[in-house]
Amino acid sequence: MTQEVELSPTDAQHDVTQHDVAADSPQDAPSLPEAKAWLRTHLAERRNPFNAIGEAAAAQYIETLPGLDPVRWAKHWLGGATKFAAAAERAEADGGRRAALENWWQAYQFAFLGRYPSPLHPAKLAAYEQARTYFARVCELEDTPVERVSVPFEGREGEGDSVTLLVARPPGGSARPPVVLMWGGIDVWKEESYARGRLLRERGFATVHLDKPGIGQSPVLAGPDAERQWDPVFDWLQGRDDLDGDRVAALGLSFGGYWAMKLAHTHRERLAAAVNWGGGVHLTFQPEWQEKSRHASSYLMDLMPARARIFGGSTFADYVARCPELSLLDQGVLDRESCPLLLVNGKDDQQNAAADIHLALEHGDPKTARLFPGGHMGSGPVLPTIADWLADRLGPTAKEGN
C-alpha cells in the first residue's frame, strides 16, 4: 500500500510573474476550468495521462492546478512528486520495501505529469529528468527487477548515441520467454509503456521498452529511414541467452503503432508478429487530416508542438511539412510482404485516421484487424485482445484464465 502522504498542493504553487507565462499562447488552448474538467474525466476513466496514478492524490492536484503554462504546470505536479519521493525515502529507511516501491511509483507518475505531454520547455524537461530518476528506483525495487540496457547505435555508445532499453521479465523465472518490444507515441514513452506491459508479463512474455524515433532517449529523429534504430536491438536480442530472440513481437502504441507497422514489413524476418495499436499508415500523415486533427478533443494541450518535436520542429507548419514523408503507401512499404500483423484502433479516433486500417487491408499480405468503440486507441478489452493474439503467435504463454 502507498504510504499516507500529506500532499498540501499549495506547496507546489508559486507567484508567477508575466515572464513565466508563454507570450504566444495558442488561441485554441483550453481555459483552466476546461482543462480541469478534461483532467477529471480522464482520471475517472483511467485514460492517459492517468495510467497508474493514485486517484485521490491526482484528484486533489487537479483541483488546485494553478495554470497551464509550462512553469506552473510542471512545478505543481513536481510538488506532489517530491512529497511521494520523501515518503519513499522514509519507507526505505524503515525497511519497508513495498511501501517504498509504491511511493516511488507515485513520485514517478506525478513527475511524468509534470513533463506531459512533452518537454517543450525547460521546466518540463526538468520534470522529465526527475521522472526518469524516480522510475529508476521503481525498477530496482520491483518484485522482478527491471534491467536497464544501453545498446550502441551505429558505432556510437555515448549518452544520446545509444538505444536505451528497459527489460522486464515475467514473474516466475521463465528460462527463455518470448519477447514483446514495446514503445508508445507522442506522450507515452518507454517508462509509461512499462505499465501497459504488465498484463503481457503476467501472460508469460518478457517486455522490452524503448522510445520511438524523435522522443525520449531515442538516438534519432523521425524520418523515412528511422526504423534503423531497431537494427542493433534485434542483434542484441539474438545475443541473449535468457530471452528468446526467435520469438519476438513488436507492439507500438498510439503514434508508435506506425513504427510497428513499418517494422512488420522492413524487418519481417526478425519478427514473429507485430501490432499497430492506434498508429497512422498513410491518410493520417496527409495535410488534410492534420488540419482536421490539430484540435482533437482527446488531447489536452500542445498536440501539434509535441508532434513537430519528433522531427526537431516546434510548430504545426513544421510538422505538416515533414509528416507526409512517413506515408507507408508512398514509400512502397505496404505492398511488401510482412510478418503476421494486427491493426487495432477506436473507430472514432480524432488523432489518427481509423480509415488507415481499411487502406492497409487493401495492400500487401492479409492482415488481422479490429476496430473497437471509442476514440483514439479504442475502449473495452483492447489490450486483452492484443495479448490473446500475440499468445497465439508467440506461444506457449499463459492463456487468460488458465
KENUMAR-760979 format. One record per residue (C-alpha): y, x, z. Coordinates in pm, whole numbers, padded with zeros to 5 digits, always signed. Each point is the difference from the previous one (the first is absolute). Last residue first. Layout:
<sites>
YXZ...
</sites>
This chain:
<sites>
-02065-00562-01707+00297-00236-00017+00184+00197-00264-00236+00237-00176-00022+00347+00152-00005+00259-00273-00260+00098-00259+00187-00025-00215+00272+00125-00239+00004-00285-00251-00101-00299+00208+00187+00137+00300+00317+00026-00210-00018-00367-00096-00065-00104+00361+00294+00210+00123+00231-00149-00265-00094-00353+00105+00050+00093+00367+00344+00138-00095+00113-00318-00176-00131-00260+00244+00314-00218-00012+00337+00094-00144+00101+00177-00318+00118+00354-00080+00358-00121-00067+00022-00377+00023-00240-00267+00107-00339-00128-00105-00255+00253-00122-00067+00125-00353-00330+00179-00055-00102+00232-00280-00311+00196-00100+00024+00213-00312-00158+00024-00343+00080+00328-00182+00320+00049-00193+00268-00260-00056+00047-00377+00031-00079+00000+00372+00300+00228+00057+00237-00262-00143-00134-00266+00236+00045+00230+00298+00351+00092-00112+00081-00372+00030+00022+00060+00378+00330+00175-00074+00105+00222+00288+00265-00089+00258+00008-00381-00022-00376-00051+00036-00095-00368-00033-00366+00049-00097-00057+00246+00282-00178+00312-00119-00337+00160-00069-00139+00206-00290-00345+00156+00047-00118+00285-00222-00343+00150-00067+00075+00340-00159+00210-00007-00313-00030+00048-00375+00329+00027-00190+00191-00298-00136+00225-00025+00304+00110+00365-00015+00188-00016-00330+00319+00119+00171+00178-00313-00122-00259-00219+00169-00006+00207+00319+00376-00051+00033+00139+00273+00227+00262+00107-00255+00164-00341+00039+00101+00099+00359+00250+00271-00095+00327-00158-00111-00063-00307+00214-00025+00221+00308+00324+00190-00045+00185-00320-00096-00119-00169+00318+00134+00293+00198-00117+00300+00205-00191+00241-00222-00267+00264+00067-00264-00186-00200-00166-00152+00310+00350-00051+00141+00078-00267-00260-00245-00239+00163+00157+00045+00344+00347-00041-00151-00124-00319-00172-00156-00160+00306+00279+00095+00241-00037-00306+00222-00233-00267+00139-00262-00028-00272-00208-00314-00060+00319-00174-00111-00008+00196-00325+00356+00093-00101-00090+00274-00252-00291-00205-00131+00162-00170-00298+00197+00305-00110-00313+00210+00038-00198-00251-00201+00241+00016-00292+00028+00379+00022-00377+00036-00058-00207+00178+00264-00169-00308+00143-00115-00107-00346-00210+00316-00038-00251+00060+00280+00159-00080+00334-00165+00021+00341-00114-00277+00234-00335+00135+00110-00128+00217-00287-00351+00090+00114-00214+00284-00133-00373+00070-00017-00257+00283-00020+00271+00253-00074+00000+00359-00126-00125-00079-00352+00262-00275-00027+00284+00245+00053+00244-00111-00272-00121-00361-00016-00055-00103+00363+00273+00252+00085+00254-00222-00175-00097-00311+00192-00003+00189+00330+00347+00130-00089+00133-00348-00072-00146-00134+00323+00248+00229+00178+00274-00251-00079-00176-00235+00246-00311+00168+00141-00213+00252-00189-00371+00024+00073-00191+00280-00173-00376+00024+00045-00227+00299+00060-00379+00017+00011-00076+00342-00153+00218+00187+00249-00210-00129+00288+00180+00136+00305-00135+00244+00262-00095+00275-00248+00350+00025-00142+00052+00205-00317-00014-00296-00238+00271-00169+00204+00233+00298-00045-00044-00014-00378+00087-00370+00003+00311+00075+00205+00096+00292-00226+00016-00234-00302+00174-00287+00186+00356+00126-00053-00080+00016-00373+00068-00375+00006+00366+00099-00034-00032+00020-00379+00223-00292-00110+00240+00047+00291+00040-00049+00373+00129+00297+00194-00238+00271+00111-00108+00176+00322-00068-00328+00185+00109+00023+00363+00154-00345+00026+00087-00152-00337+00030+00095-00367-00364+00022-00097-00239-00193+00230-00038+00111+00359-00345+00079+00136-00271-00166+00209-00372+00080+00003-00220-00280+00130-00364+00055+00096-00200-00311-00071-00254-00163+00232+00120-00361+00022+00202+00074+00314+00174+00270-00200+00091-00254-00267+00139-00239+00261+00217+00278+00146+00142+00100-00337+00304-00226+00024+00107+00188+00315-00023+00332-00186+00207-00145-00286+00302+00017+00231-00035+00375+00057-00062+00058-00371+00311-00186-00110+00100-00365-00007+00361-00010-00127-00015+00050-00377-00374-00029-00031-00311+00080+00197-00281+00251-00019-00373+00000+00053-00293+00217-00112-00316-00184+00099-00290+00231+00076-00374-00052+00030-00144+00127+00328-00182+00333+00029-00152+00031+00351+00108-00330+00156+00137+00081+00348+00012-00343+00160+00356-00098-00077+00117+00050-00358+00194+00315-00084+00374+00039-00047+00146+00281-00211+00379+00009-00023+00092+00200-00308+00307+00207-00092+00019+00115-00362+00169+00339-00019+00337+00132-00115+00221-00184+00250-00075+00254+00271-00153+00303-00171-00335+00024-00180+00076+00035-00369-00271+00069-00260+00040-00332-00177-00024-00192+00327-00166+00155+00304-00180-00260+00217+00143-00049+00350-00239-00179+00237+00069-00210+00310-00313-00122+00178-00006-00331+00184-00184-00013+00330-00273-00264+00040+00090-00162+00331+00363+00064-00097+00190+00244+00221+00084+00278-00246+00090-00234-00286+00227-00207+00223+00183+00318+00103+00055+00086-00366+00138-00351-00049+00275+00075+00250+00112+00308-00192-00024-00185-00332+00220-00278+00136+00253+00257+00121+00029+00143-00351+00045-00349-00141+00267-00083+00258+00191+00317-00092-00016-00106-00365+00134-00340+00101+00305+00158+00162+00043+00239-00293+00021-00297-00241-00238-00126-00271-00302+00054+00223-00195-00297-00140-00074-00357+00104+00011+00050+00289+00087+00330+00175+00062-00159+00339-00286-00242-00052-00230+00302-00021+00150+00121+00329-00096-00330+00163-00356+00020-00131-00034+00367+00108+00110-00079+00355-00242-00294-00001-00291+00227-00091+00110+00259+00253-00007-00281+00259-00348-00113-00094-00135+00356+00001+00156+00080+00338-00149-00314+00154-00343+00099-00132+00034+00363+00113+00107-00082+00353-00020+00342+00167+00313-00054+00210+00198+00256-00201-00123-00170-00318+00123-00336+00125+00342+00146+00084+00023+00152-00349-00094-00332-00158+00263-00184+00204+00264+00247-00119-00114-00052-00359+00023-00378+00047+00361+00024+00117+00090+00242-00281-00142-00233-00263+00208-00288+00132+00319+00202-00036-00123+00116-00339+00019-00363-00112+00369-00026+00089+00099+00344-00120-00152-00060-00343+00171-00336-00056+00334+00110+00147+00019+00308-00221-00151-00153-00314+00228-00305-00014-00191-00316+00084+00172-00093+00326-00024-00048+00376-00369-00103+00028-00024-00167+00343-00216-00296-00107-00222+00217-00220-00051+00243+00287-00142-00265+00230-00231-00130-00273-00131+00353-00056-00078+00040+00371-00182-00333+00019-00196+00054-00322-00135+00349+00067-00015+00161-00343-00296+00014-00234+00137-00061-00350+00342-00143+00071+00174+00132-00314-00185-00174-00162-00152-00333+00095-00135-00102+00338+00084-00368-00069+00214-00030+00314+00148+00344-00061+00084-00080-00361+00169-00325+00100+00201+00161+00280+00109+00284-00229+00126-00239-00267+00191-00204+00262+00151+00321+00139+00106+00106-00348+00166-00334-00069+00189+00021+00331+00112+00357-00087+00115-00102-00346-00225+00089-00288+00101+00268-00252+00071-00155-00341+00353+00139-00020-00127+00351+00044+00173+00197+00279+00243+00247-00155+00170+00161+00298-00323+00054+00190+00064-00048+00371+00023+00291+00243+00346+00093-00131+00140-00326+00137-00085+00084+00359-00315-00125+00163-00015-00039+00376-00358+00063+00095-00327-00188+00022-00345+00134+00091+00058-00035+00375+00093-00363-00070-00368-00064-00074-00092+00035+00370-00365+00087-00062-00161-00011+00342-00348+00115-00102-00330-00139+00126-00281+00232-00111-00171-00120-00314-00357-00111+00065
</sites>
